[in-house]
Amino acid sequence: MIKILVATRNLKKINELSEFLDKNLFSLSNLDELNIDFTVEETGNTFEENATLKAEQYGGQSSLLTIADDSGLEVALLNGAPGVFSARYGGEGKTDKDRNDFLIQNLQPFKDQEIFAKFVCVIAIWVPQLLMIKTFKGEIEGKIHFKPRGSNGFGYDPLFYIPSKNKTFAEMSLSEKQRISHRGQAMAKAVELLYKLSKSNYDEKNESGRPIQ
């Protein structure tokens, strides 16, 4: 069995990941379970940079195969905001509802227009035995719905509306959301690497100096 650190304290993210993996092959732990109490500063300018920072630093602390992600919402009329600041939009210590309210407040000048947006996710996997990191990206376009709808999901899900489904992310079941979501797309790509690792002796790979492609 391969032990994996999922570098988050967000249990909903872990639940989404676990749906992709065979529980007989992979054992998932989060930061709290491993008593990792420091926080990696997300100083990157892109989702890829932040995901990489977290995977490398938490992976170095745990010495485990580590998965980290950075994701967020980009609103075209706000010049891509909140972007990499999605989790801190409006200030530190805010709730999901606070951030949603702040977004709607900032979009009031455009309330009579269609508000196009996209969700972006980058997943980074740190493989300590190979000193290797791989990144995988997913994104999905939609619109902002001014009135929150649905009670599933987290973050900006109640506001992110998919016209072809006539639903927000928060109105979708987990399986329905994962089939199309930014995180689901990125995770589907990342899982291919995880299963490749599960079938290989990557201590031998490390000795030969041949990284997994």
N, C-alpha and C positions, 0 to 999 in steps of 0.2 A: 504494500500500500504506500502511496506517495503522500507525504504530509505537505500541505500547502498553507502558507499564511496568506489570508486575504486581508490586505492592509487597510482596514476600515473598522469603524465602530458602528457602522450602519447595518443593522441586522437584515434590513430589507434588501440591501445590495447582496449580502451573502446568500439570502434565500433565492434571489434571482440566479446567482451563479450556480448554486447547488442543483438547480433544475437541469443544468446542462451536463452534469458529471455523474458517473457511475460511483455510487457510494461504496462499492466494494473495492474500487481502485484508488479513490482519493479521500483523504481525511482533511477537512477544512477547519482552520482555527482563525479567530480574529485577534485583533490587537489586545483586547482586554483579557482574553483567555490565556495569552502568553505573558501577561503582566508587562506589556510594553507601554509605558506611560508617557513617552515623549511625543511631541507632535512635529512632523516634518513641515517646515515652512514652505509654502507653495509660492516660491519666488519666480517661477518660470513665466514666460510671456505667452506660452501656448499650452494647450491641453497635453500635448506630447511631452513637453519639458517637465510639467508638474507630475504626470504619471510616472515618468522615469525617475525623478527625484525620490518619490515615495517608494517605488519598488526597490531601488538601490539601497536606500538608507534603512528601511525596515527590513529588507532582506539581509543586509549586513549585520543588523542587530540580532536577527533570529537564526541566521545560517540556514534558512529554509527556502525552498522554492516559494517565491513570493509574487502575488498578483496585486497590482495597484491600478486604480483607474482615476482619471480626471475627466469630468464631464460637465456640461453646462448648456445653457440656453443662449442662443444668439438671435437678437431681434434686429432686423434690417433697419428699421426706422430709428433705432437707438444706436446706430453705427456699430452693431455687433454686441452691445451690452445686453445682459450682464457678463456674458462670456466666461473667462476664467475666474471671474469674481462671483459666479452664480451662487456659490454656497455662502458667500459673505456679503451678498447684495443688501445694501441698506445699513451695514454695520455688523460687527461681531455679536454673537449671542441672540440673533433673531430666530424666530421660528419659521417654519415653512409658510404659515399663514402671513406672517409679517413680511416676508420677502415677496409673496404673491401680491399682497396689498401695495407694497412699494412699487412693484412693476406696473400694476394697473394705474397707480397714481402718476407715474412718469409717462404713461401712454395716453393720458387724458387728452392732450392736444390732438391726438390722432384717432379719437374714438369713433369718428365717422368713416374711417378708412379700414381697408383690410390690413391686418397686421401680420405680415409674413415673418416667420421665425424658423429656426432649425435647432434641433438638439444634436450635440456632438459628444462622442465618447471616445477616449483613447485608453486602451488597456495596455499596461506594460507588465511583462513577465520577466522576473529576475531568476536566472538559473545559476546558483552559486557554484556548482561543480564545474561549470563551463565559463564562469565569469562573463556571462552573456546576458544581454537584455534584448527583448523583442517587443515591438509595439504593434498594436492592431487598432484600426480606426473604423468607426461606424457613425453615420449621421442620417437624420430623417427630417424632411421639411414638413411644415404644417403652418397653422395660424394660431394667433392668440385669441382665446375666447374671454371676453371681458367679465363674464360671470362664471366663477368656478363651478365645475360639474364633475360629479363622481366622488367616491370616497376611497378608491384603491390607490396604490402607488404612493409616491412621496414627491417632495420638491414642487416643481412647477407643473406636475402632471394634471391637476385640475384645470389648468388654463391652456394646456397645449392640445389643440384641436386638429384632428386628422379628417379633412373633408371627405375623403373616399370611404371612411368608416362611419362618418357622422357621429363620432365619439371623441371625447378627450381621452388622454392616456388613463386618467383616473376612473373612467367608465369602462375600461377594458379589464378582462381577467388577466392574470399574470401570464398565462400561456399565449393569449392573444397579443398582448403587448410585446412579449419577447420575440414573436415572429417578425415584427416590423421595427422595433425600437432601435435607437442608436446603440444602446448597450447590448441588446440582443445580437445585433450585427457584429459588433466588435468581439463579443464573447464567442460567437460561433467560430470566428477565425482563430481566436486564442485557444479554444478547446482543441483544435486540430494539433497544435503544438503540444498541449498537455498529454494528449493520447499518444503522440509520437514519443514523448519522454517516458511514458508508462511502459512502452514496449522496448525501450533501449536501456542498456547499462551505461549511464552517462558518466560514471567514473572512468570507464574505458575510453569513452569519447574524449574526456578531458585529458587523459594521458597521451592520446594520439594528437591532440591539438586541433581536432576537426570539429568546428561548431556545427550544431544542427542547422540545416537549411530550411 
